[in-house]
Amino acid sequence: MVSLGPLEATNQDAMNFLDFEKPIAELEGKIADLRHLSDDDGINIADEVARLQAKVEKQLKATYAKLTPWQKTQVARHPDRPHCLDYVRQLIEDFEPLAGDRTFAEDHAIVGGVGRFRGRSVMVIGQEKGHDTETRVKHNFGMAMPDGYRKARRLMRMADRFRLPVVTLVDTAGAYPGVAAEERGQAEAIARAIETCLDIRVPLVSCIIGEGGSGGAIALASANSVLMLEHSIYSVISPEGCAGILWRSGDQAQAAAEALKLTAQDLHRLKVIDEIVPEPLGGAHRSRKAAIESVGDALERHLSKLIPTEGGVLRARRRDKFIEMGRNGLE
């Protein structure tokens, strides 16, 4: 586990601060100014910097201990939050990407391939949002077309054939809702992906690392173990979409976030997810390596429990888990 240290995740001068982090941003600005003074004038201001950093840490603890669902939504969408390929680069050795759905096209919103995770061969599948304009456009902001879900199905079937555990990393606002996607069978592709998740006879562990939006997320998250980062969100619709339907106004997104019960804490209490993975102080975007390592530890723990289990039992337990979830929802 990489220690948090003095906010090691990003260049502090370029850090993106959320609206509710303004007091923290001011303190960070003072620290940056003092460091520039120290560099330029040779003044020893280490004690003052240490005092301000302690104040930042205290402010972060106070702020992140009482985040509202809407604030958690903002953190889950933070542009500096690690994405699927960041996890692959840090956790998966000898990763070999696999492309195409063997039907129509290659969808860059969903990445997948084989590699070694802590000494174990695995199939990794996830949604990639991209980190700048070029990569976000390439990956369609993590919103997959039907081709992406058909690729995911193909890779899960391949993993089943070669007895490889499957790890999925979920981070999408939802499946792409455009006309072209509907014309090519978006709903059917998502349904078939869910069916495949429930049918394979190898361990399937999923982690929501950012946004888990609607069917676009559950198509990869119908797993034996569903993990969720502490400040991620997982819901049937985005707060903005919910507000547009219920109140005919996106201005009510904060109220919708409260009503949707989309936080990891809500979902763990409702038994929709199996474990909350703690994030570094101030969110995964402040200490990306530590956050990724924390997810890796949780994935390894759940895979180790599942791998000795016979394939038919794994499949039956996975199906029973989601059937029971549906029954609980009717009570």
C-alpha atoms as one frame of an Amber mdcrd trajectory, in Angstrom:
protein
   0.000   0.000   0.000   1.428   3.370  -0.989   1.157   5.902   1.817  -0.825
   9.063   1.208   2.051  11.409   2.057   1.631  15.060   1.183  -1.080  14.533
  -1.399   1.073  12.569  -3.824  -1.515  11.823  -6.466  -1.360  14.840  -8.720
   0.543  17.997  -9.472  -0.870  20.352  -6.838  -0.779  23.380  -9.135  -2.990
  21.491 -11.604  -5.254  19.670  -9.148  -8.961  19.811  -9.926 -10.962  20.827
  -6.870 -14.671  20.190  -6.427 -17.049  22.947  -5.306 -17.255  21.704  -1.738
 -13.437  21.579  -1.526 -12.905  25.360  -1.750 -11.458  25.722   1.778  -9.025
  22.906   0.981  -8.139  24.538  -2.340  -7.244  27.768  -0.543  -4.923  25.941
   1.837  -3.334  24.047  -1.051  -2.785  27.359  -2.826  -0.970  28.752   0.208
   1.241  25.674   0.376   2.082  25.998  -3.318   2.941  29.699  -2.848   5.181
  28.934   0.136   7.003  26.223  -1.795   7.636  28.662  -4.636   9.024  31.155
  -2.122  11.282  28.483  -0.686  12.523  27.556  -4.145  13.077  31.128  -5.274
  14.425  32.769  -2.129  16.085  29.906  -0.286  13.872  30.552   2.766  13.332
  27.586   5.077   9.581  27.403   5.522   9.266  23.663   6.159   7.556  24.182
   9.515   4.868  26.422   8.016   4.281  24.001   5.138   3.972  21.108   7.601
   1.477  23.097   9.673  -0.651  23.874   6.618  -0.499  20.262   5.414  -1.751
  19.084   8.801  -4.568  21.587   8.463  -5.387  20.253   4.968  -5.509  16.697
   6.298  -7.799  17.750   9.137 -10.076  19.593   6.684 -10.144  16.582   4.347
 -11.118  14.251   7.191 -13.923  16.556   8.282 -15.199  17.091   4.727 -15.059
  13.495   3.489 -16.577  12.086   6.665 -19.915  13.760   5.883 -20.245  13.761
   2.098 -23.800  13.936   0.786 -24.899  11.546  -1.999 -24.585  14.405  -4.499
 -21.054  15.194  -3.327 -20.156  11.501  -3.621 -21.499  11.633  -7.172 -19.080
  14.487  -7.896 -16.179  12.548  -6.386 -17.084   9.442  -8.418 -16.917  11.572
 -11.570 -13.703  13.402 -10.646 -11.527  13.791 -13.768  -8.394  12.706 -11.889
  -9.948   9.511 -10.528  -8.120   6.378 -11.753  -9.860   4.621 -14.625  -9.890
   1.045 -15.889  -6.602   1.198 -17.803  -4.850   2.706 -14.767  -5.877  -0.404
 -12.812  -4.754  -2.679 -15.627  -1.323  -1.011 -15.841  -0.698  -1.286 -12.097
  -2.309  -4.629 -11.255  -2.107  -6.804 -14.390   1.174  -8.186 -15.678   1.667
  -9.287 -19.305  -1.732  -7.868 -20.261  -2.762  -8.878 -23.773  -5.746  -6.833
 -25.035  -8.378  -8.619 -27.110 -10.530  -6.715 -29.582 -13.754  -7.008 -31.538
 -17.156  -8.624 -31.101 -16.736 -10.905 -34.152 -19.975  -9.449 -35.486 -19.703
  -5.767 -36.325 -16.951  -3.653 -34.773 -14.427  -2.954 -32.042 -15.848  -0.811
 -29.233 -13.136   1.113 -27.376 -15.475   1.967 -24.480 -14.975  -1.587 -23.206
 -11.448  -2.886 -22.881 -10.610  -6.481 -22.144  -7.884  -9.054 -22.288  -5.873
 -11.703 -20.482  -3.038 -11.159 -18.061  -1.594 -12.187 -14.728  -3.002 -10.757
 -11.522  -0.697 -11.432  -8.572   0.502 -14.683 -10.088  -2.900 -15.817 -11.395
  -4.043 -15.828 -15.025  -7.275 -13.845 -15.345  -9.589 -12.260 -17.871 -10.025
  -8.533 -17.210 -12.929  -6.561 -18.696 -13.855  -2.976 -17.936 -15.213   0.339
 -19.123 -12.642   3.026 -19.908 -13.625   6.708 -19.852 -10.326   8.253 -20.961
  -8.348  10.994 -19.242  -8.176  13.830 -21.815 -10.184  15.042 -24.789  -8.560
  12.668 -27.286  -8.909   9.517 -25.176 -12.400  10.427 -23.939 -13.604  10.709
 -27.510 -11.821   7.474 -28.460 -13.459   5.582 -25.579 -16.810   7.390 -25.979
 -16.623   8.536 -22.344 -17.002   4.908 -21.213 -20.463   4.516 -22.789 -20.501
   1.281 -24.750 -22.355   0.441 -27.944 -23.881  -3.043 -28.440 -20.555  -4.134
 -29.949 -18.869  -3.526 -26.597 -21.272  -5.743 -24.697 -20.980  -8.441 -27.343
 -17.198  -8.231 -26.984 -17.583  -8.590 -23.210 -19.740 -11.696 -23.751 -17.148
 -13.174 -26.095 -14.360 -12.636 -23.585 -16.384 -14.095 -20.712 -17.140 -17.197
 -22.806 -13.443 -17.469 -23.654 -12.555 -17.238 -19.961 -15.109 -19.939 -19.196
 -13.627 -22.198 -21.863 -10.069 -21.816 -20.529 -11.091 -21.812 -16.845  -9.873
 -18.260 -16.202 -11.391 -16.193 -13.377 -13.038 -12.987 -14.633 -12.422  -9.551
 -13.096 -14.592  -6.648 -14.246 -13.989  -2.960 -13.527 -17.156  -0.894 -13.852
 -17.033   2.821 -14.615 -19.773   4.128 -16.892 -22.554   6.663 -16.803 -24.538
   4.043 -18.739 -24.714   2.351 -22.106 -24.626   4.714 -25.105 -28.219   5.883
 -25.718 -27.876   6.979 -29.362 -30.018   5.955 -32.311 -27.244   3.837 -33.855
 -26.913   1.836 -30.634 -30.659   1.185 -30.492 -30.713   0.179 -34.148 -28.021
  -2.434 -33.474 -29.839  -3.919 -30.471 -28.498  -2.185 -27.367 -31.083  -3.651
 -24.964 -30.611  -7.185 -26.321 -26.817  -6.885 -26.086 -27.004  -5.786 -22.444
 -29.473  -8.560 -21.587 -27.241 -11.172 -23.233 -24.208  -9.858 -21.332 -26.099
 -10.194 -18.034 -27.170 -13.702 -19.076 -23.548 -14.612 -19.779 -22.411 -13.251
 -16.395 -24.962 -15.509 -14.728 -24.109 -18.539 -16.871 -20.320 -18.893 -16.782
 -18.792 -21.463 -14.430 -15.688 -19.547 -13.349 -15.286 -17.006 -10.513 -16.542
 -13.543 -11.444 -15.585 -10.574  -9.263 -16.637  -7.045 -10.117 -15.638  -3.674
  -8.680 -17.410  -0.361  -9.267 -14.457   2.030  -9.440 -16.336   5.213 -10.400
 -19.846   5.368 -11.797 -22.060   2.310 -12.077 -24.834   3.499 -14.349 -27.933
   1.395 -15.049 -27.899  -1.669 -17.310 -24.639  -0.487 -18.818 -23.008  -1.276
 -15.481 -24.885  -4.388 -14.417 -24.015  -6.014 -17.761 -20.519  -6.437 -16.286
 -21.435  -6.550 -12.590 -23.710  -9.594 -12.218 -20.924 -11.209 -10.247 -20.256
 -13.629  -7.409 -18.731 -10.735  -5.483 -19.565  -7.102  -6.197 -17.161  -4.618
  -4.629 -17.457  -0.860  -4.617 -14.988   1.900  -3.894 -16.014   4.030  -0.925
 -16.911   7.132  -2.938 -18.253   5.446  -6.082 -21.929   5.426  -7.065 -24.169
   2.675  -8.471 -27.760   3.296  -9.557 -30.493   2.560 -12.058 -30.228   6.073
 -13.519 -28.096   9.180 -13.071 -29.330  11.836 -10.602 -29.786  14.250 -13.509
 -31.826  11.706 -15.483 -33.958  10.883 -12.455 -34.575  14.594 -11.780 -35.563
  15.142 -15.402 -38.186  12.377 -15.175 -39.606  13.138 -11.715 -39.323  16.918
 -11.553 -38.876  17.829 -15.217 -35.752  19.716 -14.173 -32.088  18.827 -13.819
 -31.897  21.384 -11.021 -33.278  18.734  -8.669 -30.301  16.398  -9.188 -29.219
  16.717  -5.548 -32.643  15.620  -4.312 -32.610  12.758  -6.808 -29.194  11.606
  -5.568 -30.611  11.416  -2.046 -33.642   9.399  -3.197 -31.714   6.936  -5.381
 -29.672   5.415  -2.543 -26.687   5.272  -4.863 -23.789   5.392  -2.384 -21.660
   2.417  -1.428 -22.873   2.702   2.152 -26.551   2.582   1.108 -26.002  -0.324
  -1.257 -24.018  -2.357   1.242 -26.806  -1.905   3.779 -29.327  -3.027   1.146
 -27.111  -6.063   0.304 -26.742  -5.039  -3.330 -22.936  -5.071  -2.995 -20.696
  -7.329  -0.931 -17.885  -5.060   0.218 -16.924  -1.394   0.396 -13.273  -0.805
  -0.537 -11.836   2.126   1.462 -10.352   5.033  -0.469  -7.357   7.138   0.583
  -8.131  10.321   2.497  -9.709  12.813   0.111 -10.739  10.249  -2.500  -9.023
   7.940  -4.992  -7.989  10.923  -7.150  -5.623  12.163  -4.410  -3.666   8.936
  -4.125  -4.274   6.892  -7.224  -1.644   4.213  -6.589  -2.901   3.579  -3.061
  -6.515   3.375  -4.256  -5.628   0.893  -7.007  -3.603  -1.218  -4.582  -6.536
  -1.265  -2.166  -8.833  -2.544  -4.921  -6.208  -5.134  -5.865  -6.112  -6.440
  -2.284  -9.918  -6.772  -2.206 -10.022  -8.509  -5.597  -7.339 -10.974  -4.519
  -9.162 -11.750  -1.282 -12.457 -12.517  -3.020 -10.863 -14.496  -5.867  -8.943
 -16.623  -3.351 -12.218 -17.582  -1.677 -14.016 -18.358  -4.940 -11.385 -20.221
  -6.971 -11.543 -23.509  -4.979 -15.330 -23.686  -5.519 -16.680 -26.029  -8.209
 -18.009 -24.286 -11.345 -21.605 -25.433 -11.056 -21.758 -24.249  -7.458 -20.322
 -20.858  -8.425 -22.957 -20.427 -11.098 -25.805 -21.542  -8.819 -24.739 -19.214
  -6.016 -24.429 -16.292  -8.422 -27.921 -16.860  -9.788 -29.411 -17.376  -6.331
 -27.810 -14.170  -5.126 -29.552 -12.038  -7.745 -32.865 -13.890  -7.483 -32.818
 -13.248  -3.729 -32.061  -9.600  -4.384 -35.195  -9.412  -6.521 -37.288 -11.099
  -3.839 -36.038  -8.678  -1.207 -37.019  -5.787  -3.453 -40.627  -7.031  -3.505
 -40.933  -7.204   0.264
